[in-house]
Amino acid sequence: MLHGYFDLPTFTFFDEKNIWAGSLYKYFNYRIVPLKRKADDEKQSELQVKVWYGLECIDKVSKFQAEFSEEFSPKGLDDCISRLTEEFEKFKLVRKELGY
């Protein structure tokens, strides 16, 4: 589904433990990883998001522009989209300075 800048799947995609990665303007990259915990696990289930700039794959990145987690729910996914939008707006302001 299209959410502003981001074309992301519905929460069901993440509920099935699938990872989503994408990019905008070629150099703004993001990855959403669902961490679905078992009921007896002390840690909460969450959606983890990482943002980085450039052409490198996530395995080659040493410094992320942003890292955050939201609750593991449809509302949490909406919150991820809001925060990703904020990060993308920051990128648009600095991309020319960075040569992107």
All heavy atoms as an XYZ file, in Angstrom:
850
protein
N       0.835     -1.179      0.000
C       0.000      0.000      0.000
C       0.883      1.247      0.000
O       1.905      1.274      0.665
C      -0.880      0.018      1.248
C      -1.891     -1.105      1.304
S      -2.889     -1.069      2.805
C      -3.793      0.423      2.572
N       0.455      2.241     -0.710
C       1.216      3.477     -0.784
C       0.868      4.374      0.398
O      -0.294      4.640      0.674
C       0.918      4.191     -2.099
C       1.777      5.400     -2.411
C       3.248      5.008     -2.495
C       1.347      6.024     -3.717
N       1.904      4.791      1.129
C       1.765      5.675      2.291
C       2.674      6.871      2.061
O       3.833      6.843      2.455
C       2.193      4.969      3.579
C       1.472      3.700      3.853
N       0.256      3.655      4.480
C       1.789      2.420      3.570
C      -0.141      2.404      4.591
N       0.766      1.636      4.044
N       2.177      7.889      1.412
C       3.024      9.037      1.120
C       4.162      8.628      0.192
O       3.941      8.168     -0.918
N       5.390      8.739      0.665
C       6.559      8.369     -0.138
C       6.759      6.852     -0.223
O       7.422      6.363     -1.127
C       7.835      8.945      0.481
C       7.909     10.438      0.525
C       7.929     11.113      1.741
C       7.992     11.189     -0.641
C       8.026     12.487      1.793
C       8.083     12.566     -0.598
C       8.104     13.208      0.616
O       8.200     14.573      0.670
N       6.235      6.131      0.740
C       6.606      4.724      0.924
C       5.505      3.765      0.466
O       4.346      3.907      0.845
C       6.943      4.461      2.393
C       8.076      5.304      2.875
C       7.852      6.506      3.519
C       9.389      4.914      2.650
C       8.901      7.295      3.939
C      10.447      5.695      3.057
C      10.203      6.897      3.708
N       5.916      2.793     -0.318
C       5.024      1.726     -0.761
C       5.362      0.494      0.069
O       6.318     -0.223     -0.224
C       5.229      1.459     -2.251
C       4.174      0.545     -2.829
O       3.188      0.262     -2.124
O       4.340      0.114     -3.976
N       4.597      0.286      1.131
C       4.876     -0.793      2.078
C       3.720     -1.781      2.119
O       2.572     -1.415      1.871
C       5.081     -0.233      3.489
C       6.242      0.721      3.682
C       6.217      1.285      5.096
C       7.548      0.021      3.438
N       4.022     -3.022      2.480
C       2.946     -4.003      2.635
C       2.138     -3.718      3.905
O       2.532     -2.901      4.736
C       3.694     -5.332      2.746
C       5.032     -4.967      3.269
C       5.332     -3.596      2.726
N       1.044     -4.428      4.051
C       0.229     -4.284      5.257
C       0.926     -4.964      6.433
O       1.913     -5.685      6.268
C      -1.160     -4.917      5.062
O      -0.990     -6.313      4.837
C      -1.894     -4.272      3.895
N       0.383     -4.777      7.623
C       0.971     -5.353      8.821
C       1.034     -6.880      8.747
O       1.955     -7.487      9.304
C       0.193     -4.919     10.068
C       0.740     -5.524     11.319
C       1.952     -5.090     11.837
C       0.077     -6.562     11.953
C       2.492     -5.676     12.976
C       0.603     -7.148     13.095
C       1.805     -6.704     13.615
N       0.095     -7.514      8.063
C       0.088     -8.985      7.945
C       1.413     -9.501      7.397
O       1.898    -10.547      7.825
C      -1.075     -9.441      7.044
O      -2.290     -8.927      7.582
C      -1.149    -10.945      6.953
N       2.023     -8.783      6.477
C       3.328     -9.150      5.914
C       4.360     -9.304      7.030
O       5.117    -10.271      7.080
C       3.761     -8.075      4.912
C       5.120     -8.287      4.311
C       5.277     -9.061      3.173
C       6.243     -7.694      4.862
C       6.529     -9.237      2.601
C       7.497     -7.866      4.302
C       7.633     -8.654      3.169
N       4.398     -8.349      7.942
C       5.356     -8.371      9.046
C       4.964     -9.383     10.116
O       5.822     -9.969     10.765
C       5.502     -6.965      9.648
C       6.036     -5.978      8.654
C       5.190     -5.086      8.021
C       7.381     -5.957      8.323
C       5.668     -4.183      7.089
C       7.870     -5.061      7.395
C       7.013     -4.171      6.777
N       3.665     -9.589     10.278
C       3.178    -10.573     11.247
C       3.628    -11.987     10.865
O       3.779    -12.850     11.723
C       1.653    -10.503     11.332
C       1.104    -11.153     12.578
O       1.828    -11.201     13.602
O      -0.051    -11.616     12.541
N       3.904    -12.197      9.595
C       4.416    -13.484      9.112
C       5.947    -13.545      9.150
O       6.558    -14.425      8.540
C       3.921    -13.746      7.686
C       2.418    -13.909      7.581
C       1.907    -15.130      8.324
O       2.621    -16.160      8.340
O       0.797    -15.059      8.889
N       6.565    -12.598      9.842
C       8.013    -12.528     10.081
C       8.834    -12.199      8.832
O       9.997    -12.573      8.714
C       8.532    -13.826     10.720
C       7.871    -14.151     12.036
C       8.416    -15.445     12.609
C       7.703    -15.815     13.889
N       8.159    -17.087     14.425
N       8.236    -11.482      7.897
C       8.943    -11.071      6.692
C       9.651     -9.740      6.907
O       9.148     -8.874      7.615
C       7.962    -10.932      5.523
C       7.359    -12.255      5.135
O       8.069    -13.207      4.847
N       6.034    -12.323      5.144
N      10.797     -9.574      6.277
C      11.596     -8.344      6.335
C      11.310     -7.529      5.079
O      11.183     -8.085      3.983
C      13.096     -8.686      6.422
C      13.385     -9.420      7.729
C      13.947     -7.439      6.280
C      14.784     -9.995      7.807
N      11.255     -6.210      5.231
C      11.028     -5.321      4.096
C      12.163     -4.303      4.012
O      12.556     -3.723      5.018
C       9.705     -4.584      4.257
C       9.343     -3.761      3.076
C       9.578     -2.428      2.900
C       8.677     -4.210      1.905
N       9.104     -2.018      1.689
C       8.538     -3.104      1.050
C       8.191     -5.441      1.481
C       7.927     -3.182     -0.190
C       7.580     -5.517      0.247
C       7.455     -4.402     -0.576
N      12.684     -4.102      2.819
C      13.728     -3.096      2.597
C      13.383     -2.321      1.337
O      12.747     -2.846      0.419
C      15.090     -3.749      2.460
N      13.807     -1.060      1.309
C      13.539     -0.248      0.141
C      14.446      0.957      0.087
O      15.283      1.172      0.965
N      14.271      1.739     -0.972
C      15.064      2.956     -1.128
C      14.234      4.007     -1.857
O      13.284      3.685     -2.571
C      16.360      2.676     -1.883
O      16.072      2.267     -3.201
N      14.629      5.258     -1.659
C      14.035      6.395     -2.347
C      15.161      7.287     -2.837
O      16.191      7.415     -2.180
C      13.141      7.200     -1.401
C      11.884      6.502     -0.888
C      11.232      7.349      0.195
C      10.907      6.250     -2.003
N      14.939      7.923     -3.960
C      15.946      8.801     -4.556
C      17.292      8.082     -4.682
O      18.327      8.693     -4.578
C      16.134     10.073     -3.735
C      15.049     11.120     -3.871
C      13.739     10.787     -4.158
C      15.342     12.456     -3.690
C      12.763     11.750     -4.247
C      14.371     13.437     -3.783
C      13.088     13.076     -4.055
O      12.130     14.040     -4.143
N      17.264      6.786     -4.788
C      18.431      5.935     -4.994
C      19.360      5.838     -3.790
O      19.965      4.813     -3.554
C      19.218      6.408     -6.216
C      20.299      5.496     -6.679
C      20.934      6.038     -7.953
C      22.089      5.223     -8.417
N      22.682      5.762     -9.643
N      19.483      6.876     -2.981
C      20.473      6.903     -1.901
C      19.887      6.858     -0.489
O      20.624      6.769      0.476
C      21.348      8.158     -2.025
C      22.130      8.192     -3.307
C      21.712      8.966     -4.382
C      23.285      7.434     -3.454
C      22.422      8.991     -5.571
C      24.006      7.449     -4.642
C      23.567      8.224     -5.690
O      24.273      8.242     -6.856
N      18.580      6.969     -0.348
C      17.931      6.869      0.958
C      17.415      5.438      1.100
O      16.550      4.999      0.349
C      16.762      7.854      1.059
C      16.009      7.756      2.366
C      16.417      8.508      3.449
C      14.916      6.924      2.509
C      15.719      8.420      4.659
C      14.218      6.825      3.694
C      14.628      7.579      4.777
N      17.976      4.712      2.050
C      17.655      3.296      2.213
C      17.068      3.029      3.589
O      17.443      3.673      4.568
C      18.935      2.455      2.068
C      19.640      2.759      0.774
O      19.203      2.385     -0.289
N      20.749      3.493      0.871
N      16.198      2.045      3.643
C      15.584      1.670      4.922
C      15.292      0.171      4.944
O      15.164     -0.473      3.891
C      14.307      2.470      5.179
C      13.237      2.234      4.138
C      12.249      1.278      4.325
C      13.215      2.967      2.950
C      11.276      1.052      3.377
C      12.254      2.750      1.990
C      11.280      1.789      2.212
O      10.321      1.568      1.257
N      15.199     -0.336      6.153
C      14.883     -1.751      6.353
C      14.027     -1.886      7.603
O      14.337     -1.296      8.639
C      16.165     -2.556      6.511
C      15.934     -4.040      6.649
C      17.253     -4.756      6.676
N      17.033     -6.169      6.878
C      17.970     -7.082      6.888
N      19.227     -6.733      6.708
N      17.696     -8.330      7.072
N      12.944     -2.662      7.482
C      12.041     -2.911      8.616
C      12.085     -4.403      8.917
O      11.802     -5.235      8.048
C      10.595     -2.491      8.287
C      10.550     -1.022      7.856
C       9.689     -2.753      9.484
C       9.209     -0.577      7.325
N      12.464     -4.714     10.144
C      12.585     -6.106     10.577
C      11.594     -6.362     11.711
O      11.646     -5.683     12.740
C      14.019     -6.413     11.070
C      14.124     -7.842     11.567
C      15.025     -6.142      9.965
N      10.695     -7.332     11.528
C       9.788     -7.664     12.626
C      10.470     -8.601     13.615
O      11.083     -9.593     13.219
C       8.631     -8.375     11.911
C       9.284     -9.013     10.726
C      10.404     -8.089     10.325
N      10.411     -8.265     14.869
C      10.928     -9.142     15.915
C       9.730     -9.626     16.716
O       9.268     -8.959     17.641
C      11.923     -8.411     16.804
C      13.201     -7.964     16.103
C      14.095     -7.204     17.062
C      13.945     -9.161     15.532
N       9.210    -10.757     16.293
C       8.023    -11.321     16.928
C       8.480    -12.287     18.008
O       9.049    -13.331     17.726
C       7.170    -12.034     15.872
C       5.806    -12.409     16.337
C       4.995    -12.942     15.165
C       3.603    -13.337     15.603
N       2.822    -13.864     14.481
N       8.256    -11.911     19.233
C       8.716    -12.693     20.382
C       7.674    -13.726     20.789
O       6.476    -13.546     20.568
C       8.983    -11.783     21.576
C       9.784    -10.553     21.276
C      11.237    -10.818     21.196
N      11.919     -9.517     21.104
C      13.164     -9.371     20.772
N      13.894    -10.411     20.503
N      13.706     -8.184     20.710
N       8.142    -14.774     21.440
C       7.239    -15.773     22.001
C       6.576    -15.196     23.243
O       7.101    -14.280     23.879
C       8.007    -17.045     22.346
C       8.559    -17.740     21.120
C       9.264    -19.012     21.488
C       9.816    -19.678     20.215
N      10.518    -20.900     20.499
N       5.446    -15.746     23.604
C       4.663    -15.233     24.734
C       5.460    -15.231     26.042
O       5.284    -14.343     26.876
C       3.387    -16.039     24.894
N       6.366    -16.185     26.224
C       7.121    -16.266     27.475
C       8.418    -15.463     27.445
O       9.170    -15.460     28.412
C       7.411    -17.727     27.832
C       8.253    -18.428     26.764
O       8.361    -17.903     25.641
O       8.778    -19.517     27.067
N       8.680    -14.771     26.357
C       9.887    -13.953     26.239
C       9.687    -12.646     27.010
O       8.632    -12.031     26.958
C      10.171    -13.646     24.764
C      11.572    -13.139     24.523
O      12.158    -12.524     25.440
O      12.093    -13.351     23.420
N      10.719    -12.223     27.738
C      10.644    -10.989     28.526
C      10.584     -9.749     27.638
O       9.997     -8.737     28.011
C      11.849    -10.880     29.461
C      11.848    -11.890     30.568
C      13.068    -11.749     31.467
O      13.754    -10.717     31.397
O      13.329    -12.683     32.236
N      11.211     -9.792     26.472
C      11.228     -8.644     25.576
C       9.922     -8.563     24.788
O       9.312     -9.575     24.482
C      12.399     -8.742     24.604
C      13.749     -8.627     25.268
C      14.847     -8.665     24.241
C      16.215     -8.569     24.878
N      17.284     -8.618     23.883
N       9.526     -7.343     24.470
C       8.324     -7.105     23.690
C       8.587     -7.344     22.206
O       9.693     -7.114     21.723
C       7.874     -5.646     23.858
C       7.459     -5.272     25.242
C       6.023     -5.693     25.531
O       5.367     -6.336     24.736
N       5.552     -5.328     26.700
N       7.577     -7.767     21.491
C       7.673     -7.825     20.031
C       7.756     -6.392     19.514
O       7.177     -5.476     20.103
C       6.454     -8.525     19.450
O       6.427     -9.871     19.839
N       8.477     -6.199     18.411
C       8.641     -4.848     17.886
C       8.982     -4.870     16.410
O       9.349     -5.922     15.859
C       9.741     -4.109     18.655
C      11.090     -4.766     18.544
C      12.154     -4.130     19.439
O      11.838     -3.222     20.220
O      13.306     -4.550     19.343
N       8.848     -3.735     15.798
C       9.304     -3.510     14.431
C      10.561     -2.650     14.530
O      10.506     -1.539     15.053
C       8.234     -2.786     13.607
C       6.940     -3.551     13.363
C       5.868     -2.622     12.815
C       7.185     -4.701     12.405
N      11.687     -3.166     14.059
C      12.942     -2.422     14.101
C      13.213     -1.811     12.727
O      13.082     -2.490     11.710
C      14.106     -3.336     14.457
C      14.175     -3.702     15.899
C      15.470     -4.432     16.222
O      16.165     -4.941     15.345
N      15.792     -4.489     17.499
N      13.619     -0.555     12.732
C      13.866      0.162     11.487
C      15.280      0.721     11.500
O      15.733      1.262     12.509
C      12.855      1.310     11.297
C      13.102      2.034      9.987
C      11.432      0.793     11.383
N      15.956      0.593     10.361
C      17.278      1.200     10.174
C      17.243      2.009      8.884
O      16.662      1.583      7.884
C      18.370      0.133     10.083
C      18.555     -0.605     11.390
C      19.708     -1.558     11.333
C      19.842     -2.239     12.703
N      21.038     -3.023     12.818
N      17.886      3.176      8.928
C      17.956      4.079      7.781
C      19.414      4.397      7.511
O      20.169      4.670      8.440
C      17.181      5.391      8.063
C      17.368      6.383      6.925
C      15.712      5.109      8.317
N      19.808      4.356      6.229
C      21.164      4.744      5.861
C      21.158      5.380      4.483
O      20.224      5.234      3.714
C      22.125      3.554      5.935
C      21.936      2.498      4.892
C      22.645      2.347      3.730
C      20.979      1.426      4.892
N      22.193      1.262      3.030
C      21.173      0.675      3.722
C      19.967      1.022      5.764
C      20.396     -0.442      3.397
C      19.199     -0.086      5.449
C      19.423     -0.804      4.289
N      22.225      6.133      4.208
C      22.375      6.811      2.929
C      23.466      6.123      2.126
O      24.406      5.574      2.681
C      22.795      8.269      3.124
C      21.869      9.132      3.938
C      22.325     10.342      4.435
C      20.555      8.777      4.203
C      21.505     11.176      5.177
C      19.730      9.599      4.951
C      20.209     10.794      5.436
O      19.408     11.624      6.171
N      23.354      6.201      0.813
C      24.406      5.695     -0.065
C      23.965      4.494     -0.869
O      22.793      4.116     -0.897
N      24.949      3.873     -1.515
C      24.673      2.730     -2.386
C      25.051      1.390     -1.765
O      24.846      0.350     -2.380
C      25.429      2.896     -3.713
C      24.996      4.079     -4.575
C      25.905      4.205     -5.795
C      23.550      3.928     -4.990
N      25.591      1.402     -0.566
C      26.015      0.155      0.061
C      24.836     -0.631      0.608
O      23.845     -0.056      1.066
C      27.002      0.437      1.195
C      28.299      1.028      0.709
C      29.258      1.310      1.840
O      28.804      1.640      2.946
O      30.472      1.214      1.608
N      24.978     -1.953      0.578
C      23.956     -2.806      1.182
C      24.090     -2.741      2.705
O      25.118     -2.322      3.230
C      24.070     -4.238      0.680
S      25.547     -5.092      1.233
N      23.085     -3.164      3.396
C      23.044     -3.036      4.859
C      24.218     -3.732      5.542
O      24.701     -3.279      6.568
C      21.693     -3.524      5.427
C      21.526     -3.052      6.871
C      21.554     -5.030      5.290
C      20.135     -3.209      7.421
N      24.701     -4.816      4.966
C      25.821     -5.543      5.568
C      27.127     -4.749      5.535
O      28.041     -5.023      6.299
C      26.031     -6.875      4.860
C      24.858     -7.827      5.054
O      24.125     -7.681      6.057
O      24.667     -8.710      4.203
N      27.225     -3.788      4.644
C      28.444     -2.986      4.502
C      28.381     -1.653      5.248
O      29.363     -0.930      5.320
C      28.712     -2.694      3.020
C      28.850     -3.917      2.157
C      30.158     -4.590      2.390
C      30.292     -5.783      1.432
N      31.496     -6.520      1.635
N      27.231     -1.328      5.806
C      27.043     -0.040      6.473
C      27.581     -0.103      7.896
O      27.266     -1.025      8.652
C      25.544      0.345      6.494
C      25.333      1.632      7.258
C      25.021      0.466      5.079
N      28.402      0.874      8.250
C      28.945      0.915      9.606
C      28.218      1.940     10.475
O      28.219      1.828     11.694
C      30.445      1.232      9.576
O      30.667      2.467      8.933
N      27.595      2.937      9.850
C      26.885      3.963     10.609
C      25.523      4.204      9.961
O      25.434      4.516      8.777
C      27.676      5.267     10.622
C      26.999      6.345     11.405
C      27.770      7.645     11.358
C      26.967      8.716     12.081
N      27.379     10.039     11.727
N      24.485      4.067     10.770
C      23.134      4.308     10.288
C      22.722      5.737     10.612
O      23.107      6.282     11.652
C      22.155      3.314     10.927
C      22.411      1.900     10.488
C      23.155      1.042     11.271
C      21.925      1.448      9.281
C      23.417     -0.254     10.861
C      22.169      0.152      8.851
C      22.913     -0.695      9.643
N      21.937      6.335      9.738
C      21.434      7.692      9.979
C      20.388      7.686     11.081
O      20.257      8.658     11.820
C      20.832      8.272      8.704
C      21.821      8.455      7.597
C      22.956      9.375      7.978
O      22.742     10.430      8.561
N      24.172      8.990      7.669
N      19.637      6.599     11.162
C      18.605      6.476     12.200
C      18.348      5.001     12.469
O      18.427      4.172     11.565
C      17.320      7.154     11.756
N      18.058      4.703     13.723
C      17.636      3.377     14.153
C      16.547      3.579     15.195
O      16.736      4.344     16.138
C      18.787      2.596     14.781
C      19.907      2.266     13.821
C      21.003      1.449     14.485
O      20.775      0.256     14.753
O      22.075      2.028     14.726
N      15.426      2.927     14.998
C      14.341      3.050     15.971
C      13.457      1.811     15.928
O      13.525      1.020     14.999
C      13.523      4.324     15.740
C      12.963      4.478     14.349
C      11.714      3.969     14.023
C      13.674      5.145     13.371
C      11.195      4.123     12.753
C      13.173      5.306     12.094
C      11.919      4.797     11.787
N      12.660      1.671     16.960
C      11.724      0.551     17.075
C      10.346      1.088     17.418
O      10.213      2.086     18.118
C      12.158     -0.416     18.176
O      13.405     -0.975     17.882
N       9.349      0.399     16.927
C       7.960      0.721     17.244
C       7.263     -0.565     17.666
O       7.759     -1.663     17.420
C       7.248      1.346     16.047
C       7.820      2.676     15.601
C       7.638      3.801     16.609
O       6.802      3.662     17.528
O       8.342      4.816     16.494
N       6.109     -0.424     18.281
C       5.382     -1.602     18.755
C       4.984     -2.490     17.580
O       4.815     -2.026     16.452
C       4.150     -1.198     19.565
C       3.057     -0.538     18.746
C       1.860     -0.130     19.578
O       2.039      0.569     20.585
O       0.738     -0.510     19.206
N       4.864     -3.754     17.856
C       4.534     -4.750     16.843
C       3.014     -4.798     16.680
O       2.321     -5.599     17.317
C       5.079     -6.115     17.278
C       5.008     -7.158     16.208
C       5.947     -7.180     15.202
C       4.006     -8.107     16.219
C       5.893     -8.150     14.211
C       3.941     -9.080     15.235
C       4.887     -9.087     14.231
N       2.503     -3.882     15.850
C       1.068     -3.769     15.638
C       0.828     -2.922     14.384
O       1.753     -2.270     13.893
C       0.408     -3.079     16.838
O       0.812     -1.730     16.897
N      -0.397     -2.913     13.878
C      -0.688     -2.022     12.746
C      -0.409     -0.558     13.087
O       0.112      0.187     12.257
C      -2.182     -2.269     12.487
C      -2.409     -3.675     12.938
C      -1.527     -3.815     14.156
N      -0.710     -0.135     14.319
C      -0.395      1.234     14.733
C       1.114      1.462     14.747
O       1.601      2.512     14.346
C      -0.981      1.540     16.111
C      -0.710      2.973     16.541
C      -0.994      3.189     17.999
C      -0.653      4.587     18.463
N       0.640      5.085     18.099
N       1.865      0.456     15.197
C       3.314      0.558     15.191
C       3.861      0.727     13.784
O       4.802      1.488     13.556
N       3.256      0.029     12.819
C       3.674      0.185     11.426
C       3.381      1.599     10.943
O       4.209      2.211     10.265
C       2.990     -0.855     10.538
C       3.349     -0.801      9.058
C       4.857     -0.954      8.835
C       2.586     -1.868      8.284
N       2.218      2.141     11.310
C       1.909      3.532     10.956
C       2.925      4.489     11.570
O       3.352      5.452     10.925
C       0.501      3.911     11.420
C      -0.595      3.253     10.593
O      -0.310      2.776      9.474
O      -1.742      3.212     11.080
N       3.329      4.214     12.806
C       4.349      5.043     13.462
C       5.694      4.928     12.738
O       6.423      5.914     12.606
C       4.500      4.667     14.926
C       3.264      5.012     15.749
O       2.436      5.834     15.284
O       3.120      4.455     16.855
N       6.036      3.728     12.267
C       7.265      3.534     11.477
C       7.222      4.390     10.217
O       8.208      5.046      9.871
C       7.431      2.067     11.077
S       7.943      0.961     12.382
N       6.083      4.395      9.556
C       5.937      5.176      8.327
C       6.096      6.662      8.627
O       6.772      7.384      7.886
C       4.585      4.872      7.654
C       4.571      3.422      7.164
C       4.311      5.838      6.507
C       3.204      2.882      6.821
N       5.517      7.126      9.723
C       5.655      8.543     10.105
C       7.111      8.898     10.356
O       7.605      9.937      9.891
C       4.833      8.839     11.354
O       3.470      8.700     11.098
N       7.813      8.043     11.081
C       9.220      8.324     11.381
C      10.085      8.211     10.131
O      11.024      8.993      9.954
C       9.717      7.402     12.484
C       8.963      7.718     13.772
C       9.583      7.459     15.062
N      10.967      7.691     15.263
C      11.662      7.084     16.219
N      11.077      6.221     17.025
N      12.940      7.355     16.394
N       9.790      7.249      9.262
C      10.526      7.142      8.001
C      10.315      8.405      7.159
O      11.252      8.900      6.533
C      10.078      5.912      7.212
C      10.707      4.595      7.590
C       9.998      3.438      6.898
C      12.188      4.582      7.246
N       9.108      8.922      7.157
C       8.820     10.153      6.418
C       9.636     11.313      6.973
O      10.213     12.100      6.202
C       7.310     10.460      6.460
O       6.601      9.361      5.884
C       6.982     11.740      5.709
N       9.726     11.413      8.289
C      10.554     12.452      8.913
C      12.013     12.309      8.487
O      12.673     13.304      8.149
C      10.463     12.371     10.434
C       9.146     12.776     11.017
C       9.065     12.498     12.514
O      10.123     12.296     13.161
O       7.940     12.484     13.039
N      12.514     11.091      8.510
C      13.908     10.852      8.118
C      14.131     11.181      6.647
O      15.172     11.722      6.272
C      14.307      9.403      8.406
C      14.397      9.068      9.877
C      15.416      9.905     10.626
O      16.471     10.239     10.064
O      15.141     10.238     11.797
N      13.155     10.868      5.799
C      13.288     11.170      4.379
C      13.266     12.677      4.142
O      14.014     13.189      3.299
C      12.198     10.477      3.565
C      12.350     10.688      2.094
C      13.482     10.239      1.429
C      11.382     11.361      1.373
C      13.638     10.442      0.062
C      11.522     11.565      0.018
C      12.651     11.111     -0.644
N      12.453     13.406      4.895
C      12.435     14.869      4.767
C      13.805     15.451      5.151
O      14.279     16.387      4.513
C      11.322     15.474      5.625
C       9.917     15.161      5.136
C       9.582     15.750      3.780
O      10.223     16.728      3.346
O       8.659     15.223      3.138
N      14.442     14.890      6.178
C      15.802     15.323      6.557
C      16.777     15.044      5.417
O      17.628     15.876      5.095
C      16.274     14.590      7.811
C      15.581     14.977      9.072
C      16.120     14.143     10.233
C      15.283     14.237     11.462
N      15.780     13.342     12.536
N      16.663     13.869      4.815
C      17.536     13.490      3.708
C      17.393     14.469      2.543
O      18.385     14.881      1.944
C      17.216     12.064      3.243
C      17.902     11.676      1.968
C      19.241     11.329      1.958
C      17.200     11.650      0.771
C      19.882     10.959      0.781
C      17.829     11.287     -0.408
C      19.173     10.949     -0.401
N      16.170     14.846      2.217
C      15.945     15.763      1.100
C      16.645     17.093      1.324
O      17.081     17.729      0.370
C      14.451     15.966      0.873
C      13.801     14.762      0.239
C      12.305     14.849      0.011
C      11.645     16.148      0.077
N      10.190     16.109     -0.142
N      16.777     17.514      2.577
C      17.438     18.788      2.885
C      18.953     18.718      2.718
O      19.585     19.729      2.415
C      17.093     19.229      4.310
C      15.631     19.587      4.569
C      15.409     19.847      6.053
C      15.208     20.786      3.739
N      19.549     17.552      2.948
C      21.016     17.447      2.937
C      21.573     16.670      1.745
O      22.784     16.620      1.564
C      21.535     16.801      4.240
C      21.151     17.633      5.444
C      21.069     15.372      4.384
N      20.729     16.095      0.938
C      21.230     15.197     -0.111
C      22.170     15.882     -1.103
O      23.157     15.287     -1.524
C      20.085     14.502     -0.835
C      19.253     15.385     -1.698
C      18.053     14.625     -2.263
N      17.207     15.492     -3.022
C      17.259     15.602     -4.330
N      18.100     14.881     -5.028
N      16.459     16.438     -4.953
N      21.905     17.109     -1.460
C      22.776     17.790     -2.410
C      24.134     18.095     -1.788
O      25.156     18.009     -2.465
C      22.108     19.050     -2.939
C      20.941     18.723     -3.849
C      20.331     19.938     -4.465
C      19.173     19.507     -5.353
N      18.495     20.620     -5.951
N      24.142     18.435     -0.497
C      25.398     18.672      0.197
C      26.244     17.401      0.249
O      27.464     17.449      0.239
C      25.141     19.137      1.633
C      24.486     20.486      1.744
C      24.049     20.797      3.153
O      24.595     20.201      4.104
O      23.143     21.633      3.305
N      25.567     16.259      0.332
C      26.259     14.965      0.401
C      26.633     14.424     -0.988
O      27.283     13.405     -1.097
C      25.379     13.932      1.113
C      25.029     14.259      2.564
C      23.992     13.270      3.083
C      26.265     14.224      3.428
N      26.221     15.131     -2.022
C      26.532     14.688     -3.369
C      25.561     13.667     -3.925
O      25.860     12.959     -4.871
N      24.384     13.576     -3.333
C      23.358     12.639     -3.801
C      22.325     13.400     -4.593
O      21.316     13.145     -4.868
C      22.691     11.908     -2.636
C      23.632     11.094     -1.783
C      23.476     11.051     -0.411
C      24.660     10.358     -2.336
C      24.313     10.299      0.389
C      25.512      9.611     -1.538
C      25.335      9.580     -0.173
O      26.167      8.841      0.615
